[in-house]
Amino acid sequence: MLHHVKVGNGTPVLILHGSRLDHRHMMESLEPVFSERRDWQRIYVDLPGHGKSPARSDIQTQDDLLASVVDFAAAVLPGQRFAIVGESRGSYLARGFVHLRPELVTGVMLIAPGGSPTADPDRLPSHQVLQPDPTLRPSLHEREMGMFDTFMVVQNWEIIEKSRRSKIPAFELWDETQEARIAEAFDFAHDGRGETSKFEGPSLIIAGRQDSMSGYLDAVDLLPQFPRASLATLDSAGHGLAWERPELFNELLRDWLDRLTLAG
């Protein structure tokens, strides 16, 4: 059983974090909105090799990682339908889940999708800092310097504090050996066969316009697969868009939850 944290009651939402992170990162991003709502049960998962879920020798490929999520959902939400939120790697797993078990999914939210190791690097924008704050540098730990210089489009103290609560501790728990195996077989088998599937439930796709890790073009390319998707490409935002543009991110999340509620 994967380690997970359940918050609230109501309609279930399965929440999948990105590579090297764990459930704490997603809670920092989503709870400001979900804490306003009393009708959603959030299930924040630690993927294998992340957080408190140990790495597994049987996970050799991305398909194996997806299978672990499918098995987890069957155990924790037997016979139930639910929504899925995925960020970065988690968004790819969310798409894989929809492909395998669309009948279980009521809606999908994909945050910073795209940018896999097999993607065309020419589709990625160059890193740029649009809201710099050089006064923060003297207060940063060595581990934070790389993120500050090469990751953050918006630099502010609030983002540093959130990273210290979630990202930095998660980095210490991430299993690099398992990740190296998955990197050798990153694409799902159904991607390799060129299969496509459409998902008709309310969806939300959010990308950072300055995201140098995942870009935004892959997000745009997903629209034909999600006919009921709202697509937002946020200016002054990179791979950490939920923290860089929190007000806009939160409004988009609220709108997606409203659409899910109306769809029943």
LUMSEZA-227277 format. One record per residue (C-alpha): residue in three letters; x, y, z. Coordinates in pm, whole numbers, padded with zeros to 5 digits, always signed. Example, Ala and Ser with C-alpha at 12.3 -4.5 7.8 and 13.67 -1.06 7.14 Angstrom:
% residues 2
ala+01230-00450+00780
ser+01367-00106+00714
//
This chain:
% residues 264
met+00000+00000+00000
leu+00136+00340-00096
his+00167+00595+00179
his-00107+00853+00151
val-00286+01125+00343
lys-00664+01168+00335
val-00813+01508+00403
gly-01183+01588+00423
asn-01494+01400+00320
gly-01705+01381+00010
thr-01628+01314-00355
pro-01280+01160-00380
val-00991+01328-00560
leu-00673+01127-00621
ile-00370+01359-00620
leu-00035+01266-00777
his+00286+01464-00727
gly+00583+01508-00960
ser+00926+01346-00965
arg+01149+01384-00657
leu+00858+01526-00453
asp+00588+01381-00229
his+00237+01456-00105
arg+00348+01764+00090
his+00417+01959-00227
met+00067+01899-00358
met-00090+01991-00027
glu+00094+02324-00033
ser-00046+02392-00381
leu-00405+02268-00347
glu-00518+02299+00013
pro-00568+02678+00003
val-00869+02607-00222
phe-00975+02265-00099
ser-00981+02385+00261
glu-01267+02616+00156
arg-01469+02321+00032
arg-01647+02066+00248
asp-01756+01830-00028
trp-01424+01684-00149
gln-01206+01413+00000
arg-00845+01464-00104
ile-00619+01160-00125
tyr-00259+01276-00145
val-00033+00990-00254
asp+00341+00929-00216
leu+00443+00746-00533
pro+00684+00451-00495
gly+01036+00574-00426
his+00906+00907-00299
gly+00820+01032+00047
lys+00720+00749+00279
ser+00648+00501-00003
pro+00960+00286-00046
ala+01108+00210-00386
arg+01014-00128-00533
ser+01232-00364-00732
asp+00934-00467-00947
ile+00900-00113-01083
gln+01119-00109-01390
thr+00919+00109-01630
gln+00668+00394-01634
asp+00399+00136-01702
asp+00495-00038-01376
leu+00468+00292-01191
leu+00123+00349-01342
ala+00018-00003-01241
ser+00107+00079-00880
val-00129+00379-00893
val-00408+00175-01052
asp-00369-00093-00784
phe-00368+00170-00510
ala-00691+00326-00637
ala-00857-00015-00653
ala-00762-00081-00292
val-00848+00259-00145
leu-01147+00350-00364
pro-01304+00013-00454
gly-01599+00053-00688
gln-01588+00433-00664
arg-01546+00700-00927
phe-01314+00989-00856
ala-01133+01288-01001
ile-00756+01298-01055
val-00508+01581-01015
gly-00153+01530-01141
glu+00143+01763-01158
ser+00440+01717-01393
arg+00519+01341-01376
gly+00193+01301-01188
ser+00007+01451-01484
tyr+00153+01184-01713
leu+00040+00914-01470
ala-00304+01077-01455
arg-00328+01061-01835
gly-00221+00697-01827
phe-00487+00620-01568
val-00753+00783-01786
his-00636+00575-02081
leu-00655+00248-01886
arg-00962+00307-01667
pro-01165+00598-01806
glu-01486+00463-01655
leu-01353+00538-01305
val-01257+00901-01365
thr-01498+01194-01334
gly-01253+01471-01419
val-00885+01547-01465
met-00659+01838-01372
leu-00315+01838-01535
ile-00055+02080-01397
ala+00264+02146-01597
pro+00225+01844-01826
gly+00480+01751-02092
gly+00854+01776-02125
ser+00942+01407-02099
pro+01303+01294-02158
thr+01200+01180-02506
ala+01042+01515-02599
asp+01198+01763-02841
pro+01405+02009-02633
asp+01355+02278-02899
arg+00992+02300-02782
leu+01101+02426-02440
pro+01143+02797-02368
ser+01470+02920-02222
his+01474+02987-01851
gln+01419+03346-01751
val+01348+03524-01425
leu+01069+03779-01470
gln+01026+03881-01106
pro+01374+03869-00949
asp+01461+03930-00586
pro+01840+03918-00543
thr+01806+04016-00176
leu+01700+03658-00100
arg+02033+03504-00204
pro+02223+03558+00123
ser+01950+03368+00311
leu+01949+03062+00085
his+02099+02724+00170
glu+02338+02570-00082
arg+02072+02316-00185
glu+01838+02602-00274
met+02076+02792-00501
gly+02016+02576-00807
met+01639+02607-00775
phe+01670+02983-00726
asp+01893+03032-01032
thr+01754+02782-01282
phe+01395+02703-01179
met+01217+03006-01035
val+01057+03249-01277
val+00917+03440-00979
gln+01151+03483-00684
asn+00998+03562-00346
trp+01032+03458+00014
glu+00694+03281+00026
ile+00805+03035-00243
ile+01130+02970-00057
glu+00938+02894+00262
lys+00701+02656+00081
ser+00999+02479-00073
arg+01159+02436+00267
arg+00840+02278+00400
ser+00787+02040+00108
lys+01037+02022-00179
ile+01367+02017+00010
pro+01262+01744+00260
ala+01118+01535-00025
phe+01444+01550-00220
glu+01613+01364+00066
leu+01368+01072+00037
trp+01362+01029-00341
asp+01510+00704-00477
glu+01745+00779-00766
thr+01806+00412-00852
gln+01440+00342-00925
glu+01414+00668-01120
ala+01710+00570-01338
arg+01533+00246-01432
ile+01212+00427-01523
ala+01402+00684-01729
glu+01513+00402-01960
ala+01148+00316-02031
phe+00978+00649-01970
asp+00699+00643-02230
phe+00391+00432-02173
ala+00355+00132-02400
his+00029+00270-02541
asp+00215+00591-02638
gly+00465+00385-02833
arg+00185+00227-03034
gly+00048+00567-03120
glu-00283+00505-02943
thr-00498+00798-02845
ser-00808+00817-02632
lys-01052+01098-02562
phe-01175+01184-02216
glu-01512+01358-02201
gly-01516+01468-01837
pro-01452+01823-01711
ser-01079+01884-01735
leu-00824+02154-01666
ile-00479+02186-01821
ile-00241+02450-01681
ala+00106+02531-01810
gly+00362+02798-01733
arg+00447+03013-02034
gln+00811+03030-01917
asp+00834+02667-01801
ser+01180+02556-01916
met+01125+02199-01786
ser+00790+02102-01940
gly+00716+02394-02167
tyr+00364+02481-02274
leu+00336+02335-02626
asp+00283+01980-02499
ala-00007+02111-02292
val-00164+02270-02600
asp-00125+01943-02790
leu-00340+01764-02530
leu-00656+01957-02618
pro-00790+01707-02877
gln-00777+01432-02613
phe-00974+01640-02362
pro-01275+01795-02541
arg-01404+01950-02216
ala-01073+02096-02104
ser-01002+02453-02011
leu-00644+02537-02111
ala-00448+02809-01936
thr-00091+02911-02016
leu+00017+03146-01739
asp+00257+03428-01811
ser+00521+03498-01545
ala+00511+03132-01445
gly+00737+02833-01488
his+00727+02478-01359
gly+00627+02609-01017
leu+00323+02789-01153
ala+00094+02707-00860
trp+00321+02908-00630
glu+00428+03172-00881
arg+00072+03269-00983
pro-00132+03145-00684
glu-00435+03374-00724
leu-00495+03276-01085
phe-00413+02911-01018
asn-00664+02902-00733
glu-00941+03054-00945
leu-00883+02797-01218
leu-00897+02517-00960
arg-01223+02655-00819
asp-01375+02670-01167
trp-01276+02307-01235
leu-01434+02192-00909
asp-01752+02385-00994
arg-01768+02218-01334
leu-01720+01877-01175
thr-02003+01949-00934
leu-02239+02053-01215
ala-02150+01741-01414
gly-02255+01528-01118
//
